[in-house]
Amino acid sequence: MHIVGMDHVQLAMPAGREDDVRAFYDHLLGIPEVAKPPHLAARGGSWFESKSVKVHLEVDEAFAPAKKAHPAFVVRSLAALSRRLEGAGYELKEDQPLEGFERRYVSDPFGNWIELMQPNR
């Protein structure tokens, strides 16, 4: 096998909405924001990284939300995160069951589709 891992997922966002993206990915989902390299920071957007998850949001002048393609994040407590997101005004949706997981979907502040998955134990 040639592919041995994934470094990050990149999503698009509209220009000038960095405060919204921080509120969602850092404050609600709990993925800490990290500084972008200076030569990339001038483009706008924000990067969020933990030990196991890296999400980079980059400004796209012709932004359209990803409604089908999406990242799927494994979470510790789907119930607690769902309550937190709903309390912040986000609507969560359920889909067809997937063996071994409880899961829900939420859209980020720009309409990008995000899957949240908790393994059944």
ZAKE-90465 format. One line per 10 residues: number of its first residue (from 1); their letters; for each residue x, y, z of N, C-alpha, C. Coordinates in steps of 0.001 Angstrom, whole numbers, plus 500000, padded with zeros to 6 digits. Atoms other than C-alpha are relative to their C-alpha. Example, Ala and Ser with C-alpha at 12.3 -4.5 7.8 and 13.67 -1.06 7.14 Angstrom:
<recs>
1	AS	500890:498810:500000:512300:495500:507800:500900:501200:500000; 499180:498810:499940:513670:498940:507140:499230:501090:500730
</recs>
This chain:
<recs>
1	MHIVGMDHVQ	500852:498820:500000:500000:500000:500000:500893:501237:500000; 499167:498817:500136:501412:503375:499022:499593:501142:500930; 500466:498924:499118:499269:505744:501095:500032:499475:501424; 499828:500478:498633:500117:505496:504770:499326:500890:501039; 500668:499121:499049:498137:508331:506332:499443:501219:499296; 500509:498750:500538:496482:511669:505871:500489:501121:500901; 499472:498882:499235:498039:514948:506920:498888:500940:500456; 501080:499078:499642:494945:517196:506839:498883:499935:498965; 501087:499798:500950:491619:517897:505225:499858:501510:499826; 500184:498567:500270:491050:521266:503559:498581:500245:499534
11	LAMPAGREDD	501339:499572:500373:487665:522936:503316:500060:501454:499553; 500066:498615:500467:486697:526160:501592:499099:500815:500916; 500817:499064:499231:485245:529219:503270:499959:501328:499263; 500032:498666:500601:484147:532699:502190:500976:500945:500702; 499050:499020:499464:486477:535646:502745:499395:500765:501178; 500392:499128:498903:486342:537634:505977:499182:499359:501100; 500840:500685:499013:484603:534984:508119:500824:499197:501008; 499124:500725:499081:487530:533894:510294:499430:499923:501419; 500594:500067:498657:485688:534778:513529:498948:498894:500074; 501017:501063:500035:482818:532465:512521:500636:498619:499989
21	VRAFYDHLLG	499351:501303:500104:485172:529635:511633:500682:499633:501324; 499408:500252:498673:487023:529994:514979:498936:499565:501002; 501068:500329:499060:483765:529917:516917:499536:498557:499815; 500474:501358:500267:482769:526634:515234:501077:498950:500249; 498992:501067:499957:485965:524610:514823:500810:499996:501305; 499212:499938:498766:487917:525822:517879:499086:499933:501220; 500797:499896:498776:485292:526803:520460:498944:498909:500144; 501048:501026:499883:482501:524313:519643:500546:498585:499812; 499486:501352:500237:484320:521303:518138:501240:499690:500828; 498842:500216:499141:487422:521808:520290:501288:499652:499278
31	IPEVAKPPHL	498749:500194:500738:490074:521627:517556:500750:501329:500077; 499322:498722:499790:492626:524297:518548:500491:500643:498700; 499462:499269:501149:493524:526991:516053:501515:500083:500142; 498545:499838:500044:497194:527090:515029:500318:501094:498995; 499585:498946:500923:499082:529855:513278:500334:499400:498640; 499627:500403:501354:499306:529526:509529:501397:500538:499696; 498721:499432:500414:502726:529967:507946:499770:501403:499426; 500210:498606:500411:503184:533707:507236:499663:500180:498518; 500265:499833:501429:503240:533299:503460:498603:499507:499604; 501367:500460:500263:499863:531499:503610:498963:500809:500766
41	AARGGSWFES	500930:499222:499175:498284:533673:506318:499439:501192:499239; 500461:498840:500769:498028:536576:503873:498779:499682:499148; 501146:500414:500823:495421:534581:501921:498686:499960:500782; 501195:500149:499168:493008:534481:504865:499785:498542:500342; 500288:501360:499568:491407:531399:506336:500613:499716:501354; 499507:500416:498691:492324:529483:509488:500317:498518:499983; 499642:501407:499840:493983:526220:510439:499691:499573:501428; 500328:500585:498711:492844:523964:513296:500651:498635:500064; 499259:501256:499917:495006:521102:514521:500091:499509:501433; 499732:500678:498736:495178:518630:517369:501011:498905:499684
51	KSVKVHLEVD	499049:501090:500227:497417:515606:517789:499527:499073:498876; 500508:500977:500961:495118:513490:515589:499148:500581:498867; 500901:499406:501000:493026:515951:513521:500574:501326:499515; 499580:498728:500591:494022:518727:511131:498972:500413:498959; 500981:499443:500933:491420:520874:509367:500484:501386:499606; 499570:498708:500514:492530:523746:507167:498862:500603:499205; 501029:499296:500755:489965:526267:505960:500674:501127:499243; 499370:499026:500878:491082:528351:503019:498925:500803:499279; 500941:499111:500681:489342:531313:501428:499920:499622:498527; 500276:500237:501418:487764:530605:498054:499096:501129:499537
61	EAFAPAKKAH	500778:498846:500481:486570:533710:496212:498704:499563:499321; 501215:500532:500643:484045:531550:494318:499383:498936:500909; 500416:500981:499003:482947:529794:497527:498613:499430:499730; 501269:500729:499962:480197:527180:497408:500206:498890:501029; 499800:501007:498951:479677:524879:500423:500037:498581:499450; 499957:501425:500326:480550:521187:500208:498806:499342:500689; 501222:500569:499427:477175:519517:500683:500001:498470:499974; 499934:501460:500059:478117:515922:499849:501373:499519:500488; 498649:500336:499531:481908:515589:500193:500165:500616:501381; 499918:499491:498630:482742:515962:503873:501045:499246:500806
71	PAFVVRSLAA	499189:500739:499041:485141:515111:506685:499083:499314:501002; 500716:500714:498944:483982:512610:509299:500913:499969:501212; 499208:499914:498778:485270:513324:512810:499512:498969:501005; 500324:500933:498920:485382:510608:515473:499990:500808:501293; 500163:499227:498770:484133:512051:518777:499867:499063:501199; 500114:500787:498770:484205:510855:522400:498558:499889:500470; 501376:499992:499511:480677:511881:523356:499124:500753:499008; 500857:499398:501015:478314:512486:520481:498827:500727:500656; 501131:499363:499312:475474:513302:522903:500407:501365:500548; 499552:498725:499419:477480:516016:524699:500313:501019:498908
81	LSRRLEGAGY	499678:499068:501087:478794:517533:521465:498727:500453:499291; 501274:499634:500630:475298:517453:519953:499289:501074:500816; 500630:498993:499139:473903:519363:522951:500717:501345:499884; 499193:498776:500105:476740:521892:522698:499709:500728:498685; 500272:499400:501307:476143:522476:518974:498568:500532:499920; 501390:499547:500005:472363:522674:519368:499821:501239:500860; 500059:498828:499135:472818:525140:522220:500545:501252:499329; 499432:498878:500755:474813:527318:519820:499187:500300:498741; 500888:499714:501120:471983:527201:517273:500196:499145:498763; 499778:500873:501150:473220:524434:514959:499001:498856:500001
91	ELKEDQPLEG	500930:501116:500153:470812:521813:513637:500786:498748:499631; 499363:501279:500298:472006:518206:513709:499005:499088:499310; 500852:500922:500750:470661:515561:511347:500550:498598:500123; 499605:501404:499986:470690:511790:511501:499864:499453:498593; 500032:500638:501310:471242:509509:508509:499842:498505:500208; 500082:501450:499924:471138:505811:507755:501038:499493:500999; 499034:500560:499052:472809:503692:510437:501251:499506:499273; 498747:500551:500488:476427:502691:509920:500493:499069:501089; 499636:500996:498992:477458:499494:511684:501230:500437:500793; 498895:499688:499114:479644:500177:514676:500065:501445:500456
101	FERRYVSDPF	499938:498575:499677:478868:503902:514948:498635:500595:500245; 501114:499065:499895:476354:506386:516210:500507:501258:499308; 499493:498848:500737:476541:509426:513946:498920:501032:499731; 500868:498878:500346:475058:512800:513126:500766:500910:499053; 499412:499019:500915:475651:515544:510586:499643:501401:500465; 500222:498587:499716:475973:519281:511072:500683:500778:498883; 499337:499111:500954:476809:522105:508686:500800:501027:500777; 499222:498940:499369:479599:524506:509611:499359:501351:499681; 500658:498701:500207:478852:528268:509541:499789:500383:498532; 500085:499657:501421:479230:528295:505746:499230:498970:499196
111	GNWIELMQPN	500773:501018:500691:477180:525198:504912:500787:498762:499613; 499234:501224:500258:480028:522657:504619:499473:498887:500891; 500564:501157:499316:478705:519216:505629:501085:499349:500848; 499053:500613:499069:480458:517683:508689:499318:498789:500635; 500517:501201:499353:479927:514125:509954:500697:499816:501340; 499495:500259:498660:480347:513375:513661:499669:498551:500340; 500172:501434:499791:480869:509701:514564:500535:499587:501364; 499537:500586:498736:481071:507909:517904:499915:498480:499877; 500048:501466:500073:482066:504231:517912:499074:499434:501082; 500802:500733:499020:479565:501915:519609:500935:499093:500774
121	R	499110:500846:499185:481219:500113:522487:499206:498882:500607
</recs>
